[in-house]
């Protein structure tokens, strides 16, 4: 028996394709799915009290502001009266007032005042208001429908002796290319072949394993001596890894990454890094980080375009003036196209990580389209990264303190890139 055309069309409509991971605007499958999770959208330090900012996330504009009391709020971008941008208005207490005709909205989006209306109908006017949570130096928002899920916390980053470095960068291609790059260890020896972490055989296909976990994917590489590097991917767009950084004062660091679409051709990577150093070592690291922020005076995004256009070669670039790791990944990922054409790929054994993450995304998007219950992803205490035997709670280095200490947050974003990131998040560059 053959199926009729209408049945085939209905089934194909519920069968996610590779390209369904990429568009994230309102109503798209991936956009609906990502909006079911808390996402970082801004740096806390960039949001001054009494200031409002226009913010674009997943091709949708919002107004982010910090009330006079210090709390952050997120509401829709425009006043429903005549469509003026609320980010151009004034923050009053925990409310925002439109600069065009003075309509005032509270942090939940409810209109509370209409100064020019004799018979007010403010109680009938409401715009979208979105839950916000500030955590470890970042502003997180829940952009989905209904009640927000439990906010995910990372106790390892909350209470320990050391530094938390806060970072971010923008990349001018689709976010999913960066998601897949995280689960592609075989690129390290080639794209980053000049890096300390690269060695002969890293990412060799038969030494890689990727398995579904309660949180997403556990991704393991086993060296020839039997030691393992274990990395944890959290659905839908989080990566938790341990690295051995290029700094004599640091024996290891743990990092959390989020890849957040600004629109379908631009995204942000927000990251926090846990570094267990105190005392003199912490001061030396802090000083070096601040010096490095000022030393970088070439945005890696601009250098990348020159390389792709053939105006520069990678060997021509002064590594002192640009973040070379980000530049190398820029060139590799933008070289795939701003939105990669996955229909022409020839995947191999070394691609087990991205094969696994695509499988999970296809399954969850199919469930979303068919209105079936989706998996509840949650990281248990045991889902932590390891690197060659290091893991858990290695001893603190470089200090004499004992007992719990307050986390010390350090902004390490290169100055030359901060203004660029803020322009992108505001939606200005996407509209240019």
Buried (B, 14 or more C-beta within 10 A) or exposed (E): EEEEEEEEEEEEEBEBEBBBBBBBBEEBBBBBBBBBBBBBBBBBBBBEEEEBBBBBBBBBBBBBBBBEEEEBBBBBBBBBBEEBBBBEBBBEEBBBBBBBBBBBBBBBBBBBBBEEEEEBEBEEBBBBBBBBBBBBBBBBBBBBEEEBBEEBEBEBBBEBBBBBBBBBBBBBBBBBBBBBBBBBBBBBBEBBEEBEBBEEEBBBEEBBBBEBBBBBBBBBBBBEEEEBBBBBBBBBBBBBBBBBBEBEBBBBBBBBBBBBBBBBBBBBBBBBBBBBBBBEBBEBBBEBBBEEBEBBEBBBBBBBBBBEEEEBEBEEBEEEBBBBBBBBBBBBBBEBEBBBEBEEEEEEEBBBBBBBBBEBBBBBBBBBBEEEEBEEBBBEEEBBBBBBEBBEEEEBBBBEEEEEBEBBBBBBBBEBBBEBBBBBBBBEBBEE
